[in-house]
Amino acid sequence: MFESNQEMEREMANNMLPPEERNLTPDQVEALDKRRDLGNTFLVIAGQFTVIATVLLLWVGQDLTYSPGWVHPMAYYFAIALGIIAVLGIVGLILRRGTPRID
């Protein structure tokens, strides 16, 4: 009928949390939330640049076909947009990961 103190300490209100997040202090939870928010922001920016890169893709073929020599501004803008998408997407995914950093 009565549970021992050890059994009561092991149980917690939210069993949906990953095991590594169950014993965090409030400061660690706040830092984890800020990190996840920053990761989400980076993913949103990467998504917006994906739309921009899609629009740039409409001009890249024409730019590469008709621009003389090394003058291909749309191709360069497209390459820069792809780089931004890759960097912000990867960093955003890493920051959104669920494992907290305990210092």
C-alpha positions as CSV (number, residue, x, y, z in Angstrom):
1,M,0.0,0.0,0.0
2,F,2.7,2.4,1.0
3,E,5.7,2.9,-1.4
4,S,9.2,3.3,-0.2
5,N,11.0,6.7,-0.6
6,Q,13.2,5.3,-3.4
7,E,10.3,4.3,-5.6
8,M,8.6,7.7,-5.1
9,E,11.8,9.5,-6.1
10,R,12.1,7.5,-9.3
11,E,8.6,8.4,-10.5
12,M,8.0,11.8,-12.0
13,A,5.1,13.6,-13.4
14,N,6.1,13.6,-17.1
15,N,7.3,10.3,-18.3
16,M,7.3,11.5,-21.9
17,L,10.6,13.4,-21.4
18,P,13.8,11.7,-22.6
19,P,15.8,10.2,-19.7
20,E,18.6,12.7,-20.0
21,E,16.2,15.6,-19.6
22,R,14.4,14.3,-16.5
23,N,16.9,15.7,-13.9
24,L,17.7,19.1,-15.3
25,T,17.8,22.2,-13.2
26,P,15.5,25.1,-14.2
27,D,18.6,27.0,-15.5
28,Q,19.5,24.0,-17.7
29,V,16.0,23.7,-19.0
30,E,16.0,27.4,-19.9
31,A,19.3,27.1,-21.7
32,L,18.0,24.0,-23.6
33,D,14.8,25.9,-24.6
34,K,16.9,28.9,-25.8
35,R,19.1,26.5,-27.8
36,R,16.1,24.8,-29.4
37,D,14.5,28.2,-30.3
38,L,17.7,29.3,-32.0
39,G,17.8,26.0,-33.9
40,N,14.2,26.5,-35.0
41,T,15.1,30.0,-36.1
42,F,18.0,28.7,-38.2
43,L,15.7,26.1,-39.8
44,V,13.1,28.8,-40.7
45,I,15.8,31.0,-42.3
46,A,17.1,27.9,-44.2
47,G,13.5,27.3,-45.4
48,Q,13.2,30.9,-46.6
49,F,16.4,30.7,-48.5
50,T,15.2,27.5,-50.1
51,V,12.3,29.4,-51.6
52,I,14.7,32.1,-52.8
53,A,17.0,29.4,-54.3
54,T,14.0,27.9,-56.1
55,V,13.3,31.3,-57.7
56,L,16.9,31.8,-58.5
57,L,17.0,28.4,-60.2
58,L,14.6,29.8,-62.9
59,W,17.4,32.2,-64.0
60,V,20.5,30.1,-63.5
61,G,20.2,28.1,-66.7
62,Q,19.7,31.2,-68.8
63,D,22.5,33.0,-67.0
64,L,24.9,30.1,-67.6
65,T,23.9,29.9,-71.2
66,Y,23.9,33.5,-72.3
67,S,26.3,35.3,-70.0
68,P,29.8,35.7,-71.5
69,G,33.0,34.4,-69.7
70,W,32.9,34.2,-66.0
71,V,30.1,36.7,-65.6
72,H,27.3,34.6,-64.1
73,P,25.8,36.6,-61.2
74,M,22.7,34.5,-60.9
75,A,24.8,31.3,-60.7
76,Y,26.9,32.9,-58.0
77,Y,23.8,34.0,-56.0
78,F,22.4,30.5,-56.4
79,A,25.6,28.9,-55.1
80,I,25.7,31.3,-52.1
81,A,22.0,30.6,-51.3
82,L,22.8,26.8,-51.4
83,G,25.7,27.4,-49.0
84,I,23.5,29.3,-46.6
85,I,20.8,26.6,-46.8
86,A,23.3,23.9,-46.0
87,V,25.1,25.7,-43.2
88,L,21.9,27.0,-41.4
89,G,20.1,23.7,-42.0
90,I,22.8,21.6,-40.5
91,V,23.4,24.0,-37.5
92,G,19.7,24.3,-36.9
93,L,19.2,20.5,-36.8
94,I,22.2,20.1,-34.4
95,L,20.8,22.8,-32.1
96,R,17.3,21.3,-32.2
97,R,18.6,18.0,-31.0
98,G,17.1,16.8,-27.7
99,T,20.3,16.0,-25.8
100,P,21.1,18.7,-23.3
101,R,24.7,19.9,-22.8
102,I,25.4,19.7,-19.1
103,D,28.5,21.8,-18.2
